[in-house]
Amino acid sequence: MPARATKMSTAITSGSPAITRTDPGMMADHRARHLRQSSLAALALSFAVLPSGALAQEIPDGVGVADRVRPEFQPVGGRVGSFFIYPEIEATVELDDNVFASEDDRKSDAIGTLEPSVRLQSSWSRHMVRATARYRLTRFADNSSENTDEYGVGFSGRLDTGSSADIRVRLEADRLAEERYDIASPSASESPIQYGRLLASLQARQRLGRFNAIVGASVRTLDFEDNRTRDGEPIDGDIRNVDVVSGDLTVSYGGGAAFRTFVRGAVEKRSYPFGPEDADFDPTVNFNRDSEGFRLEGGISVEIRDRLYGNVRAGYLVQNYDDPQLRDIDGFSFGADLLWNPTLLTSARLAVSRAVDLNTSVQNAGNLRTSYSLVVSHELRRNIVLTGAGTFATISPVGPGENSREYEASAGVTYLLNRRYSLAAGLIHRSRSSDDPNLRFDANRAVLTLRARF
């Protein structure tokens, strides 16, 4: 059966002028690790039980309703010298009517997840250091082959080199599992594919008068574990491994109070250890997936206080493959990340992107993905937020394969009980249509989460 793609968990924050946003070239990589969490987050929750006079609150710049800090519901944490430590644990129960994300092998199950984590953060007036650790235990009631254990550690820091300049570093190491509905994941594997991920990134920012400049570089490594098909045939994880080196530069100019113009360029090199130099490489069925990519975009960022924040951009992208059998990609690039607050209690966020997914299939070198998403959140009360979200994506493979379309819709609510405890509930629908029957599926999930923060 054809393999079904890969989206991993890292993101490099790049400085689009008005807001900090995820680098579009990294977005596909970010989805795999947190796809389930991001759907829950998109259910986005926050509601507050304060008197109606609390509606006179100010709207924080560039922050949507679901993400706003509510001091009366924030965890206190524990002080350790000049640091604060924040332990947290989430317990989730899910009902999924298609756990294998399959059109033909549709099975439902109940899923339990327990995820403890801890964050250590400095409380200095200048500079910042943050360290995190997490463990995620997932167990299925009937399909024990789907059980997974995931864990990871992270470090990030900011060195303030002046009043208008800083240097930022980010390091992460994780052991993760591909979701069954990830288009990169081999559909015939007897259990979810697990892999290791390493990330290192460095970024420098400088403001000079009306100009801002941001330069960054990153290195990622994905290392896949071996698996087997349901028929007992081996699946070699090494042939999916990939190393990615990237760099970017953003320069922006603020000519007015509300608008800035910017230009951003990014380069990337993807290297797959499994290639023509390997004895097992068969050029009749395998491809040399090594490639170099480039993206140049310009745009406008906007910051209209209390109302509209974000950016729109357009440009050109190129992805050239070393193997002449693979189709090079070059064409129009575009994107948007806009937050609109029509009222004090309602936010709408629109995100649009076009990028070449990082793909770890041996039969395919990537997917040109164009995605559109809209998330609307409403603060019903000070400790309750309702959220509805929708996503649509078109997927065109590089090399053999059929075009696909993905859809996701979700609705949810979060209830903040106090500083320590909150409840979240939601419904999620996902589906994919394609001429390839192995890629088609639709699934529905009901989720209930209890979170405790200390």
N, C-alpha and C positions, 0 to 999 in steps of 0.2 A: 504494500500500500504506500502511496506517496507520503512523504513526511509532511508535517503541517506547521511550520515556521518558528520564530523565536522572538520574544520580547522580554528584555531583562530589566533589572531594577535600578539602574543608576541614572542620575541626572546631574548635569553640570548646570548650575545656575548661571545664566549669562545676563548681562545687564542690558536689557532693553530699557531705554531711558526712563519711562515713567514708573514702571514697576519691575520688580525682579521676576523673571519668568524662566521656565524650563527651556533649554536649548531644543529647538524642534528636531534636530538630528539625533537627540538622545531620548526623545519621548518614547519611542518604541521600546527602547531598552528599559525604560522606567516602568513600563506596564507590567512586566512579568512578575516582578517581586511583589508588587502591591496591587495587582489587578483586583483581587477580592476586596482588599481594604479600601481601594479607591472607589469601588462601587458603593461600599457602605458610607464612605465619606461623602460621595455624591448624593447620598440620601440625606444628607446633611442636616443636622439636628441642632437645635438650640432654642430654648423657650424659657421665659423667665417669669417667676411669680412675684413681681413687684407691683406696687400700686400704679395706676394709670399715669400718675405724675412722672414716672420714670421715662415716659415717652419723650420727655424733653431732652434726652441725652444727645450728645453730639455724634455725628457719623465720623469714625476714624478714616483718615485718608487712605484710599486704595484697599480697604478691607470690606469684604462682603458680610452680610448678616450672619451667616453660619460660622465665620471665622473670627468674629469680634471677641476681644477679651472682655469677660464679664468678671470684674474683680471679686464680687461677692461669691462667685462659683469657682474661683481659681484655687488649686491646691496650695497649701502653705509650704510644703516641702520641709526638709530638714537641713539645718546649716552645718557645714563641715568646714571650719575655717572661713575662707573667703569664697567658698562654693556653696551651692544649694544642691541637694539631691532629691530627685522626684521619682519614687517608685510608682509603678502602675501595673494593673492586671486587668485583662479583658476576658470575659467568658461569653462565648457565642454559641447559639443553637441555630442551625439552618435546616430547612427542608428543601431539597433540590429534586426536581422531577426528571433530570437527565444528567446524572453525575459524570457520564463518559462523553458528554457533548457529541452524541452520535445520532444520526438520522435513523439507523436501523437497530442499534443495540441500546435502546432507551431503557434506563433503569433509574428508579427513584431511591432516595436514601435520606436518612437523618444524619447530620454532621455536627460534631461537637468540636469546638476550638478553644484552647486555653493559651493565652499569650501574655506572659509576664514580661516587663521591661523596666529599665531604669535609666534615668538621665541625670548626669552630673554637669552643672553649669556654673561658670564663674559669675560673681556679682560685682566685678570691677567697674569703675566709671569709664575706663579706657581699656581697649583690647577685649577679647572674648575667647573663652575656651569651653568646648562642650564635648562630652563623651557619652555614648549610648551603648546599651547592650540589650538584646531581646532574644526570646525563645518562643517558638510557635509550635504547639502540639495540635495536630489535626487527626481526629478519629472518626471513622464511618461506622454506622451501626451494622450494616449488612455487608458492605464491600470493603473488607479489611485490606485488600490490595491497594486501596487508595490512601491509606494512612501515611502521613508524612511528618517529619520533624525538621523544622527550619530554625536557624539561629544566625546571629550576626552581631558584629560590633562596629562602631563608627567613632570617628573623631573629626571635629571641625574647629577651626580657630580663625580669629581675625586679629591682625596686628595693625593698630592705628599708627601709621607713620607720620601723620600730620592731621591738621584740622579738616583737610579735604582729600586725604589719600589713605588707602589701607591695602593690606595684602591678606588674602584669604586662602586657607588650605582645607582640603577635605580628604579623608581616608576612610575606606569602608572595606570590610571583609565579611562575606555572607555565604552560607550554604542554603540554597533555595530549592524550590520545586516548581516545575512548570505546571500551570493550570491546564486541565484537559481541554478547555475551549481556546487555548492559545493556538493560533493558526500554525505555529512552527512545531508544535509538539507531535511526535510520531503517534498516530492514532492507534497503531497496533501494539504498543508497549503494554506489558502486563501490569505495570504500575507507573505512577507519574515519574517523569524523568527528573532527577536531581542534579544539581550542578553547583560549582563554586564560582563566586564572583569577587574580583578584586578591583578596587577603584582608587585612583590617586588623582587629585586635581589641584591646580594652583591658579589663583586669579589675583590680579592687581588692578586697583581702581584709582583714578586721579581726576580731580576737578580743577580746571584752570579757567577762571572767569565764567563765561557762558558755555564753555566746552567741558564735556565729560569724556573720559576714555577708559575703556575696560579691556584688558587683555588676559586671556586664559589659555591653559593647556591641560590636557587630561590623558590618562592611560587607563584602559580597562582590559581585563582578562576574564574570559568565560571558560570554565573547565568542566565538561560534562561527564557524568558517571555512566558506566556501562549498564545495560538493561537487557531484557528479553521480550520477545513478542509473546502473545498468548499461546502460540504454538510451540514455544520453547526455542525459537531461533535467536541467536545473540544479536544485540544492538550495540555496536561499538561506539562508545561515547567520544573517543578521541577525535574521530573524523568531524565532529561538530565544533570542536574548540576554536576560539577566535581571539585575536588580540586587536585592540583598536587604539590608535593614537590620534588625538585631535587637538586643534588649536583654533582660537577665534579672537577677533578684534572688533570692538564696537566704539564708534565715535559719535557723539551727539552734540547738538547745538541748541541752546534755548534762546530763541529770539523774542519770546513773549512770556507772559505769566502762565498761560495755560497750555502752550504747545511747544514741543521740541521736535526737531528733525534728527534722524540718525541714519547711519550707514553701518552695516555689519558684514564682515567677511569671515568665513570659517572653512578650514581644510580638515581632511580626515583620511587616514590610511587604515584599511582593514586587512589583516593578515591571518590566513588559516593555515595552521601547521600541516594539515593533511592536503597535499598537493601533488603535482606531477613528479616530484622527486621521491615520493613514497612508492615502495614496491607494490603495494596493494592498489595503487591508483590506476583506474581503468578509464582512459580518455573517451571510450565509447559510451560510458554511462555516468562518469564523474566530470565535474567542472573545476577548473582553477578559479576559485571564488575571490581571490585577492583583488582589491580594488582601491582606487583613490577617488575622493570626492571633494567637491568645492561648492560653496554657496555664497552668493553675494546678494544682499538685500538692503533696500532703503525703505524708510517709512516715517511716519509721524506718530509721536506719543502725545497723549492728552492728559491733562490733570485739571478738571473743572471741579473745584472743591465741593464735596458732599454729593456730587452727582455722577461724574463720568471719569474713569481712569483707564489707562491701558495704551495699546498701540495697534496700528495696522501697518503691514509691510508687504513688499513685493520685490521680486528680483529674479534670479536665474540660478538653477542648480545643475550640477554635473556629477555623474558617478560613472567612472570608466573602469571596466573590468579587464584583467589581464588575459582572460580566455576569449578568443575571437568568436566563440560560439554563443557568448552571452551578449545580450542587447545592452549597449551603453545607454545611460539615461542622461538626457539634457533637455531642459525646457523651463517653463515658467514656474517660479516658486512664489508662494504667497502665504500669508498667515495673519492672524489677529488674536489679540487677547484683550478683551474689553469687559470692564465691570461698570454696570449702570445701577444707580440707586434711585429708582423712580420715586420712592418715599423713604422716610426714616426707617421703616420696618421691612422693606422689601429690596432684594438685590437680584440682579440677573447678570450672569457671567457667560460671555460668548467666547469660544476658543475655536480657531481654525488653523490647520497646519497642513503642509504638504512636504513629505520627506521620504527618504528611502530607508525602510525598516532594516535593522540589523537582523540578518537571517542566518540560522545555523543548520539549515537543511543541506544535505549533500546533493540534492537534485535541483536546487534552486538557489540563487545567489542573493535574494532579497525581494522585497515587495515595495513598489511605489504606492505609498498610502496617502490618501487625502481624507482628512477627518474634520468633522464639524460637531461641536458639542454646545449644549445650552443647559445651564443649571440655574434654577430660580429658587430662592430661599425667602421665607417669610417668617418674621418673628411674631408668633401669635401672642405670646406673653414673654416676659423677661427671661424665663427659663425654658421656653419651648420654641423650637424652630421647625417649621415644615419645609420640606424640599422636594422638588421634582426635577428630574434630569433626563436628557435625551442625547444620544450620540449616534452619528451615522458616518460610516467610512467606506470608501471604495478602495479596493486592493488589486493592484496589477502586478503579477510576478515577473521577475527578471529571469528569463529562460523558460523552460517548459512549465506548464501549469495553466489553470483557468482563472479568469478574473472572479473576484468575490466581492460581496457587499456585507458589511456587518452593521447590526442595529442593537442598540441598548436603550432601555427605558427603565426608570426607577422612581420610586416615591417613598418618602420616609419621614420619620419624626424622631426628635431626640428630646428627652425630658431630663433636665438637670435637677437632681433631688437636693443636692447641697454641694459643698466644696469637694467632697470625696466621691460621691456616687452619681451615676447617670445611667439612663436607659435609652436604647435606640432600637427602633423597629422599622423594617422596610420590606418592600417587594421589588424584585429585580427581574426583568425579562431580557434575555440575550438571544440573538439569532444570527445565522450567517446563511446567505444564499449564494449558490455557485453552480456552474455546470459540472463541477467535480462532485459526485455524490459523497465522497469521503470527507469533504469539507463542510457539507451542509449540516445544520443542526438548529434547534431552538430549545431553550431551557428557561425554566421559571424557578425562582428561589425566594423563599420567605426567611427573613433574618431577624433574630432578637439578640441584642447584646447588652450585657451589664458591664459597666466599667467602674473600676475603683482606682482613685488617685490619692496619693498621700503626700 
